């Protein structure tokens, strides 16, 4: 009687699992690194958009600024339609932050007392 071989042996299946595991182990750090890089790039782009919106806000409301330093809450930019709320929701949680306008420089920081 002749024996017909159907399927794979346990050794062959284990070898395939080991090879797939090695590939996963070698590629996982690169995948995580790329994800982190894309998140950082996204957050940098959001911060740039917010700062550009603040610049437009300052140029539109230049007469409202009575000092060299002013804090523009991000919520104020949203409520005056300089930025969309969905833009802030996609990045770091900066919705409770503000744009510090000081001597024609802009930075993102926590507003101490809402405005001015």
N, C-alpha and C positions, 0 to 999 in steps of 0.2 A: 503494500500500500504506500502510495506516494503522499507525502505531507505537503499541503498547500500553505504557503505563508501569506497571511492576510494581516495588514496593519503593521504597526511599529512595535519594536521591543521597548521595554522599560528603559534600557540604557539609551536608546536613541531619543526617546522623549525627554529624558533627564538632560541629555547633551543640548537639546534645543532650548530647554528652559534655562540652562546655565548661560548659553550664548545670549539669549534675550535679556537675561538679568545683567550680564556684563555691559551690554549696549545701554541699558537703562541707567546703570550706575555711572557710566562714563558721560552720558549726555545730560543727566539731570542737573548738575551744577551749571552748565551752560544755559539751559532753559531758564532756570531761576534767575541767573544773572541778566539775561535778556529781558525778562519780565520786569525786574527792578530798574533796569535802564529805561525801559519804555515808560514806567510810572514816573520816574524822575523827569524825563523829557516832557511828559504831559503836565506835570506840576509846574515846571519852568514855563511852559507855554501859557498856562492859566495865569500865573503870576505876571507875565508880560502883558497879557490881555487886560488884566485888572489895572495895572499901572498905566497902560495906555488910556483906559477909560477914565482914570483919575486925572490924567493930563488934560483930557478933553473937558472933564468936569471943571477943572480949575480955570481953563481958558474961557469956558462959557460963563463962569461965575466969578470972574476976577475981582469984581467990585465988592464981593461979599467977604473977602479975606482981609482982616484987619491986622494980621500979624505975619511974621516971617515963618511961623510954624503953625501947621494946621493938621488935624487928623480928620480924614474923610472916612467914615464908616462904610464898609462894603455894602451894608444894608441900604445906605443912602444912594450908592451908585445903582443898586438894583431897583430901588423905588423910583428913581428918576430915569430909568431905562437906559443907563449907560452900559450895563452888562445884564445878561440873563441869569436868572437864578440857577438854571441847569448847568451853566458853565462852572459855577462854584461847586456844585454837587459832585462833579466828576473828579475833582482833585483833592488835595489836602483839605482838612477842615479849616478853612480860613474865613468862614462866614461871620465869625464873631470878631474878626480882625478889622483893621483899617489901613488906609494908605496915609503914611506920614509925609506931608509936603513941607519941606524945610529948605529954604534958600534954593529953590528950583530943583531940588533933589527929591526923589520919591523912594519910599521903602515900605514894605509891609510889616506892620507891627500891631500890637494891641493898643487900641485907643484908650487913653486913661479916663477921659470924661466925655465920650461921645464925639463932640466936634472940637474945634479950636484948641 
